[in-house]
Amino acid sequence: MTRVLVRHVIALMPLIVALSGWVGAYRKRRSEPLCPSAFALLAFVTALAVVAAGSFVYFELRPEYLPAFESTQVRLFLWFLILGPACILIGFGTLGKEPKWLFWVLEVASVWMTALGLLAVYASWLSF
């Protein structure tokens, strides 16, 4: 049971963090309104988190029995190795202009997606 739970937490955590960012933006919409660029970045990070969570659920329901370097899921997670650090760098643009909580939400989700990309690299490397 714990093993299954850990896999789900690892794959779904960026989505949970991104959704908490949307909840925070909604709750503070009157006291701390966000600029459109912050909403765009939050939407982009959320879209990446949805892709990660959706691909995890898809391949849980329909597994591929291939080596990691041929797996579609691993190839998809390899993109997070590029897009995760890009989101981290773009997130630093919100550091001075937007509330600190939004910066931390964006950075935690982006770092977690980068870690998913690193896990995909590690899985591909081990399968050779």
C-alpha positions as CSV (number, residue, x, y, z in Angstrom):
1,M,0.0,0.0,0.0
2,T,2.8,2.4,0.9
3,R,4.6,1.7,-2.3
4,V,1.6,2.6,-4.4
5,L,0.9,5.7,-2.4
6,V,4.5,7.0,-2.8
7,R,4.4,6.6,-6.6
8,H,1.1,8.5,-6.8
9,V,2.4,11.3,-4.5
10,I,5.6,11.6,-6.6
11,A,3.7,12.0,-9.8
12,L,0.7,14.0,-8.6
13,M,2.5,16.5,-6.3
14,P,3.1,19.2,-8.9
15,L,-0.6,19.2,-9.7
16,I,-1.5,19.5,-6.1
17,V,0.9,22.4,-5.6
18,A,-0.3,24.1,-8.7
19,L,-3.9,23.8,-7.7
20,S,-3.1,25.2,-4.3
21,G,-1.7,28.2,-6.1
22,W,-5.0,28.6,-7.9
23,V,-6.9,28.4,-4.6
24,G,-4.5,31.0,-3.1
25,A,-5.1,33.3,-6.1
26,Y,-8.8,32.9,-5.8
27,R,-8.9,33.5,-2.0
28,K,-6.7,36.6,-2.2
29,R,-8.2,38.1,-5.4
30,R,-9.5,41.2,-3.7
31,S,-6.6,41.9,-1.3
32,E,-3.7,41.0,-3.5
33,P,-4.7,41.0,-7.2
34,L,-2.3,39.3,-9.6
35,C,-1.0,40.7,-12.8
36,P,-1.8,38.8,-16.1
37,S,1.8,37.6,-16.4
38,A,1.6,35.9,-13.1
39,F,-1.7,34.2,-14.1
40,A,0.0,33.1,-17.4
41,L,2.9,31.6,-15.6
42,L,0.6,29.8,-13.1
43,A,-1.5,28.5,-16.0
44,F,1.7,27.2,-17.8
45,V,3.0,25.5,-14.7
46,T,-0.5,24.0,-14.1
47,A,-0.7,22.8,-17.7
48,L,2.7,21.0,-17.3
49,A,1.5,19.5,-14.0
50,V,-1.7,18.3,-15.7
51,V,0.4,16.6,-18.4
52,A,2.6,14.9,-15.8
53,A,-0.4,13.7,-13.7
54,G,-2.4,12.7,-16.8
55,S,0.4,10.7,-18.3
56,F,1.0,9.0,-15.0
57,V,-2.7,8.0,-14.7
58,Y,-2.8,7.0,-18.4
59,F,0.2,4.7,-18.1
60,E,-1.1,3.3,-14.8
61,L,-4.3,2.2,-16.5
62,R,-2.5,1.1,-19.7
63,P,1.0,0.1,-18.9
64,E,3.8,-0.3,-21.5
65,Y,6.1,-3.2,-21.1
66,L,9.1,-1.7,-22.8
67,P,12.6,-0.8,-21.7
68,A,12.8,2.7,-20.2
69,F,14.7,4.2,-23.1
70,E,11.8,3.1,-25.4
71,S,8.9,4.0,-23.1
72,T,6.6,6.8,-24.1
73,Q,6.1,7.8,-20.5
74,V,9.8,8.2,-19.9
75,R,10.2,10.2,-23.1
76,L,7.4,12.5,-22.0
77,F,8.9,12.9,-18.6
78,L,12.3,13.8,-20.2
79,W,10.6,17.0,-21.5
80,F,10.3,18.1,-17.9
81,L,14.0,18.2,-17.6
82,I,13.9,21.1,-20.1
83,L,10.6,22.7,-19.2
84,G,11.0,22.5,-15.4
85,P,14.2,24.6,-15.2
86,A,12.6,27.0,-17.7
87,C,9.7,27.5,-15.4
88,I,12.1,28.0,-12.5
89,L,13.9,30.8,-14.3
90,I,10.7,32.4,-15.5
91,G,9.3,32.1,-11.9
92,F,12.1,34.4,-10.7
93,G,10.4,37.1,-12.8
94,T,7.5,37.1,-10.3
95,L,9.8,37.4,-7.3
96,G,9.8,41.2,-7.0
97,K,6.4,42.0,-8.5
98,E,4.0,39.4,-7.1
99,P,3.4,38.0,-3.6
100,K,6.0,35.6,-2.1
101,W,3.5,32.8,-1.8
102,L,3.0,32.7,-5.5
103,F,6.7,32.6,-6.1
104,W,7.1,29.6,-3.8
105,V,4.2,27.8,-5.3
106,L,5.6,28.2,-8.8
107,E,9.1,27.2,-7.7
108,V,8.1,24.1,-5.7
109,A,6.0,22.8,-8.6
110,S,8.7,23.6,-11.2
111,V,11.5,22.0,-9.1
112,W,9.3,18.9,-8.5
113,M,8.7,18.6,-12.3
114,T,12.5,19.0,-12.9
115,A,13.0,16.1,-10.4
116,L,10.5,14.0,-12.4
117,G,12.7,14.7,-15.5
118,L,15.8,13.7,-13.6
119,L,14.1,10.4,-12.5
120,A,13.3,9.7,-16.2
121,V,16.9,10.3,-17.1
122,Y,18.0,8.0,-14.3
123,A,15.5,5.3,-15.5
124,S,16.7,5.5,-19.1
125,W,20.3,5.3,-18.0
126,L,19.7,2.2,-15.8
127,S,17.9,0.4,-18.6
128,F,20.9,0.3,-20.9
